[in-house]
Amino acid sequence: MESFSTLKNICAADEATLHLCPGLGDKKVRKLYQALHQPFQKGGSKKKCKPEEVIDSSKEVIELDQEES
């Protein structure tokens, strides 16, 4: 956000411009650019998650972060 100011500017950036952002290498730039420019698939994702799975996975992340401290 520091380099582009807004999400709209990030979305509008080409790959060469994304490379100027510190911490983004070739692989991250390519994946970010593809994620921002590929159309959504019709019908969405085949895999559906249950609300409790989302809650459980967020708890795991919190627990991992606490272990690193």
N, C-alpha and C positions, 0 to 999 in steps of 0.2 A: 504494500500500500504506500510505503514511503516513496517508491520510485514512480508509481503510476497515479497516485492520489485517489482514484475511484475504481470500483469494480468494473464500471463501464469501460474505462481506459485499458484495464487488463484484458478484458474480453476483445477489445478492438485491436490489440497489439499483434503484430506478426511475430514469427518465431525469432527473427533476428533481434527485434526489440526486446523480447522476453529474455534473450541471452544476456542483455545488459544488466539484468537484475542480479545482485549478489546472492550467491547460494543456489542458483538454478543452473544445473549442468545440462548437457545435451539430452539426457534421458528424461529429466523432469520437465524441461521445456517442451519436448515432443509430446509427452503425456498430457501436460496442461493444455497445450494448443489443441490437441485432438479432442480432449474432453470438452473444451469450449466451442469447438466448431463442428463436431459431429451432430447430426440431427438425432432427436430422440427416436427410439424404436417404437413402432406402432404396437400397442398392447402392453407396453411396459415390461417389467421384469417377470420372469416365470416364477422365481422363488419369492414367496411371501414370508415375511417374518411376523411372529406374534409379538404383541406389545411387551410381554414379559421377557422375551429374548433381548429386546432393545434395552430394557432396564437392567437385566443381568449383565449384558456386555458393558454398559457404562459403569457398573460397579466394579468390574474387573479392571477397567482402565484406572479408576480411582485407587484401587488397591495397589496396582503396579506403581503408580506415581508415588504413593506413600512409602513403598519399600525403597525407592531410590533415594529418598530424602535422608 
